[in-house]
Amino acid sequence: MSDVSLFWHRRDLRLEDNKGLEAARLSGHPVVGFFCFDQHILDRLSELDRRVGFIHHHLTSIQNKYRETGGGLIAAYGHPLKALQDTIAELGQAGHNVVSIYANRDYAPYPVQRDAEVASWCSSQGVAFELHEDHVVMPPEKVLKDDGTPYTVFTPYSKKWHKVLESMAASPLTPVNSLGSGSWASIDAKNIPTIESMGFASESADPAGWAAFDHKLDPGTVQSYAEMRDTPSAQGTTRMSLHLRFGTVSIRSLMRFGMKHSDKWLTELIWREFYQAILHHFPHSASDAFRAKYDRIPWRHDEEGFAAWCAGRTGYPLVDAGMRELNATGFMHNRVRMVVASFLCKHLLIDWRWGERYFAEKLLDYELASNVGGWQWASGSGCDAAPYFRVFNPESQMKKFDAKGVYVKRWVPEWDTPSYVPPIVEHKMARQRAIDTYKAALAGA
Ligand SMILES: Cc1cc2nc3c(=O)[nH]c(=O)nc-3n(C[C@H](O)[C@H](O)[C@H](O)COP(=O)(O)OP(=O)(O)OC[C@H]3O[C@@H](n4cnc5c(N)ncnc54)[C@H](O)[C@@H]3O)c2cc1C
């Protein structure tokens, strides 16, 4: 028997600049790659879900890279702990004794629970289980107030984030050499399970499905980010969110680029770390209002209004354009996300959780921490949220950010023609209704 280490890919679908993989390669044992298509997650998705196709596409390319270097990656389909146990048993039969498992840490509630179960089983078997920080530059415990408690407001969090970075002797932004050290275990790995064998349609694996994200970081976009980021008709943002979600790029490489070329863009990457920290420290915020009294709001269970919002038929052009972009591409511009989310929670007075779930289903870059953070910001219930009486006027937002209607026309071709639907709710009335309802609920009336 030869001792080997397993490296478990999760939200890090790359071999380059990968912290956990580097640690596995330095462990002194040859490394075997592992991935599990997690049934617990996959069972809830539609058969056309393009995120599964995206993962499959990138995993195939990773498996090829493992093979080219003389190693191998085993991809399983099932429940992670069982899949790991089976893989370890199979490797044992082939003469490879797994002595350690390495992975990168995930901060969301389900992965935390999954990893705790794996850690407990590993400890009972005498297998080491090590988690590394790769998904963010500053893990949640690293940026705390001086009294050791977590920040709940972004600006002081961000200031401390920079302070911690400056104080570190070794910069956490330095790329790691995950390919250059140690050796790979030579194993005979089967091909990755097909998309169809896991219950998904082959179209879900068509790269055209994630074309909205299909480009490398464009330096020009970062350099002009501060001026262009709020113009939804332009390619003014970087579309890195899907790649960050699944770790097909390294956050360290993006942060280094941001530090050189755009403070504004770097700040957005720090918002992402802030929301990861919030979810970690306040896991209840995944499903409950961060500020409990906002759960007193008597939401309207307006199925019809919700259906019109989902379909992009509210009669508010910017809202409709955003929803149609989302439905067609799996992406929506950040400014428009804020407008559609505010419209649902304030104009329609529909529970932010309905919107959060719809985004979770449709967004290719869906990520629990940022999605909940964005929704709670829009509904006013979040940690550092827009005040409840600030109700975006969707018409003024359009005048400001899409004055010529270039973005709107792209997604709502019938806008400005008699066939466009009239507004489903009148702005002035809806705004006042939202303010009155919030005010009464928060006062405990
Ligand atoms: C209601 C709502 C829901 C959202 N849901 C998600 C989600 O599920 N997944 C997601 O990644 N982002 C979410 N966001 C944040 C933001 O809209 C997207 O990250 C951004 O639009 C992605 O486009 P980009 O990669 O071109 O961003 P860029 O503007 O180029 O920014 C670069 C990166 O910074 C991060 N970032 C930017 N803005 C934010 C932000 N406000 N909060 C957290 N991180 C940010 C993202 O990782 C992004 O890729 C949501 C925002 C709102 C208002």
The ligand as a MOL file (V3000), in Angstrom:
LIG
                    3D

  0  0  0     0  0            999 V3000
M  V30 BEGIN CTAB
M  V30 COUNTS 53 58 0 0 0
M  V30 BEGIN ATOM
M  V30 1 C -30.6360 41.6470 -4.8990 0
M  V30 2 C -29.2120 41.2960 -5.2070 0
M  V30 3 C -28.8270 39.9660 -5.3340 0
M  V30 4 C -27.4930 39.6310 -5.6140 0
M  V30 5 N -27.1450 38.3030 -5.7340 0
M  V30 6 C -25.8580 37.9600 -5.9670 0
M  V30 7 C -25.4760 36.6120 -6.0700 0
M  V30 8 O -26.2840 35.6850 -5.9150 0
M  V30 9 N -24.1750 36.3220 -6.3460 0
M  V30 10 C -23.2420 37.3160 -6.5190 0
M  V30 11 O -22.0670 37.0000 -6.7800 0
M  V30 12 N -23.5630 38.6040 -6.3920 0
M  V30 13 C -24.8400 38.9670 -6.1310 0
M  V30 14 N -25.1760 40.2910 -6.0370 0
M  V30 15 C -24.1120 41.3090 -6.1000 0
M  V30 16 C -23.8140 41.8790 -7.5090 0
M  V30 17 O -24.9980 42.2620 -8.1360 0
M  V30 18 C -23.0660 40.8960 -8.4070 0
M  V30 19 O -21.9420 40.3940 -7.7420 0
M  V30 20 C -22.5750 41.5900 -9.6820 0
M  V30 21 O -23.6650 42.1280 -10.3790 0
M  V30 22 C -21.8490 40.5860 -10.5530 0
M  V30 23 O -21.4410 41.1900 -11.7320 0
M  V30 24 P -19.9120 41.4320 -12.0400 0
M  V30 25 O -19.1600 40.1810 -11.8170 0
M  V30 26 O -19.8380 42.0530 -13.4030 0
M  V30 27 O -19.5260 42.4700 -10.9190 0
M  V30 28 P -18.4080 43.6060 -10.7860 0
M  V30 29 O -19.1530 44.8640 -10.6100 0
M  V30 30 O -17.3870 43.5480 -11.8630 0
M  V30 31 O -17.7490 43.2830 -9.3800 0
M  V30 32 C -16.6830 42.3390 -9.2330 0
M  V30 33 C -17.0450 41.2870 -8.2140 0
M  V30 34 O -17.2690 41.9030 -6.9410 0
M  V30 35 C -18.3060 41.1970 -6.2470 0
M  V30 36 N -19.4290 42.1070 -6.0260 0
M  V30 37 C -19.8060 43.1670 -6.7830 0
M  V30 38 N -20.8720 43.7800 -6.2270 0
M  V30 39 C -21.1740 43.0900 -5.1120 0
M  V30 40 C -22.1690 43.2160 -4.1070 0
M  V30 41 N -23.0640 44.2120 -4.1250 0
M  V30 42 N -22.2160 42.3100 -3.1210 0
M  V30 43 C -21.3200 41.3020 -3.0620 0
M  V30 44 N -20.3460 41.1260 -3.9780 0
M  V30 45 C -20.2700 42.0150 -4.9870 0
M  V30 46 C -18.7420 40.0490 -7.1440 0
M  V30 47 O -18.0240 38.9140 -6.7630 0
M  V30 48 C -18.3230 40.5450 -8.5200 0
M  V30 49 O -18.1000 39.5140 -9.4490 0
M  V30 50 C -26.5210 40.6540 -5.7640 0
M  V30 51 C -26.9120 41.9940 -5.6350 0
M  V30 52 C -28.2400 42.3170 -5.3690 0
M  V30 53 C -28.6380 43.7720 -5.2480 0
M  V30 END ATOM
M  V30 BEGIN BOND
M  V30 1 1 1 2
M  V30 2 1 2 3
M  V30 3 2 2 52
M  V30 4 2 3 4
M  V30 5 1 4 5
M  V30 6 1 4 50
M  V30 7 2 5 6
M  V30 8 1 6 7
M  V30 9 1 6 13
M  V30 10 2 7 8
M  V30 11 1 7 9
M  V30 12 1 9 10
M  V30 13 2 10 11
M  V30 14 1 10 12
M  V30 15 2 12 13
M  V30 16 1 13 14
M  V30 17 1 14 15
M  V30 18 1 14 50
M  V30 19 1 15 16
M  V30 20 1 16 17
M  V30 21 1 16 18
M  V30 22 1 18 19
M  V30 23 1 18 20
M  V30 24 1 20 21
M  V30 25 1 20 22
M  V30 26 1 22 23
M  V30 27 1 23 24
M  V30 28 2 24 25
M  V30 29 1 24 26
M  V30 30 1 24 27
M  V30 31 1 27 28
M  V30 32 2 28 29
M  V30 33 1 28 30
M  V30 34 1 28 31
M  V30 35 1 31 32
M  V30 36 1 32 33
M  V30 37 1 33 34
M  V30 38 1 33 48
M  V30 39 1 34 35
M  V30 40 1 35 36
M  V30 41 1 35 46
M  V30 42 1 36 37
M  V30 43 1 36 45
M  V30 44 2 37 38
M  V30 45 1 38 39
M  V30 46 1 39 40
M  V30 47 2 39 45
M  V30 48 1 40 41
M  V30 49 2 40 42
M  V30 50 1 42 43
M  V30 51 2 43 44
M  V30 52 1 44 45
M  V30 53 1 46 47
M  V30 54 1 46 48
M  V30 55 1 48 49
M  V30 56 2 50 51
M  V30 57 1 51 52
M  V30 58 1 52 53
M  V30 END BOND
M  V30 END CTAB
M  END
